[in-house]
Amino acid sequence: MPKRLYAVAYDVADDTRRVKLANLLKSYGERVQLSVFECYLDEELLQDLKARARRVLDLGQDALRLYPVRGEVEVLGGGPLGAQDPSFVVV
């Protein structure tokens, strides 16, 4: 199954949960902003990430958003950008 690029953003109210979620996301992709990761995921990895994130998050207070990316990613300004497939773009 092919992998797709996802922009994964979160808003977590509690510091402990925030650190746990960030550490979890590091195992799936690369941090590109303080609360945004770029992750290449196939369907199995996507479902695994969501299941593991549910165990960390308080769904009444926290949010995790997964945006599939299409096309080429454009970056303005500094900051790291991980290895990317040039066929993807944030729209």
C-alpha positions as CSV (number, residue, x, y, z in Angstrom):
1,M,0.0,0.0,0.0
2,P,1.5,3.4,-1.0
3,K,2.4,6.0,1.6
4,R,0.8,9.5,1.6
5,L,2.1,12.6,3.1
6,Y,0.1,13.9,6.1
7,A,0.4,17.2,7.9
8,V,-0.4,16.3,11.5
9,A,-1.2,19.2,13.8
10,Y,-2.2,19.1,17.5
11,D,-3.5,21.3,20.3
12,V,-3.0,19.6,23.7
13,A,-4.0,21.3,26.9
14,D,-1.7,19.4,29.3
15,D,2.1,19.5,29.2
16,T,2.5,15.8,30.0
17,R,0.1,14.7,27.3
18,R,1.7,17.2,24.8
19,V,5.1,15.7,25.4
20,K,3.8,12.2,25.1
21,L,2.0,13.0,21.8
22,A,5.1,14.8,20.4
23,N,7.3,11.8,21.2
24,L,4.7,9.5,19.6
25,L,4.6,11.6,16.4
26,K,8.4,11.6,16.2
27,S,8.2,7.9,15.6
28,Y,6.0,8.5,12.5
29,G,7.5,11.6,10.9
30,E,9.4,14.8,11.3
31,R,8.5,17.9,13.3
32,V,8.3,21.0,11.1
33,Q,6.7,23.4,13.5
34,L,6.2,23.3,17.3
35,S,2.9,21.4,16.9
36,V,3.0,20.2,13.3
37,F,4.6,17.1,11.9
38,E,4.9,15.8,8.4
39,C,4.4,12.0,8.2
40,Y,4.4,9.6,5.4
41,L,1.8,7.0,6.3
42,D,0.2,4.0,4.6
43,E,-3.3,3.0,5.8
44,E,-1.9,0.6,8.4
45,L,0.5,3.2,9.9
46,L,-2.3,5.8,9.8
47,Q,-4.7,3.6,11.8
48,D,-1.8,2.7,14.2
49,L,-1.0,6.3,14.8
50,K,-4.7,7.2,15.5
51,A,-5.1,4.3,17.9
52,R,-2.0,5.2,19.8
53,A,-2.8,8.9,19.9
54,R,-6.3,8.1,21.3
55,R,-4.6,6.5,24.3
56,V,-2.6,9.7,24.9
57,L,-5.2,12.4,24.2
58,D,-8.0,13.6,26.4
59,L,-10.6,13.9,23.6
60,G,-12.6,16.3,25.6
61,Q,-9.8,18.8,25.8
62,D,-7.2,18.0,23.1
63,A,-7.3,17.8,19.3
64,L,-5.3,16.0,16.7
65,R,-5.8,16.8,13.0
66,L,-4.4,14.8,10.1
67,Y,-4.4,16.5,6.7
68,P,-3.6,14.5,3.6
69,V,-1.2,16.6,1.5
70,R,-1.5,16.7,-2.3
71,G,1.1,18.3,-4.6
72,E,4.3,20.1,-3.7
73,V,5.1,21.5,-0.3
74,E,6.2,25.1,-0.4
75,V,8.1,26.6,2.5
76,L,8.7,30.3,3.1
77,G,11.1,31.2,5.8
78,G,13.4,29.1,8.0
79,G,12.9,25.8,9.7
80,P,13.7,22.3,8.8
81,L,11.7,20.5,6.1
82,G,12.1,16.7,6.0
83,A,12.7,14.6,2.9
84,Q,9.6,14.9,0.8
85,D,8.1,13.4,-2.3
86,P,8.0,16.3,-4.8
87,S,4.5,15.2,-5.9
88,F,2.8,16.5,-2.8
89,V,1.5,20.0,-2.0
90,V,-0.6,21.6,0.8
91,V,-3.7,22.9,-0.8
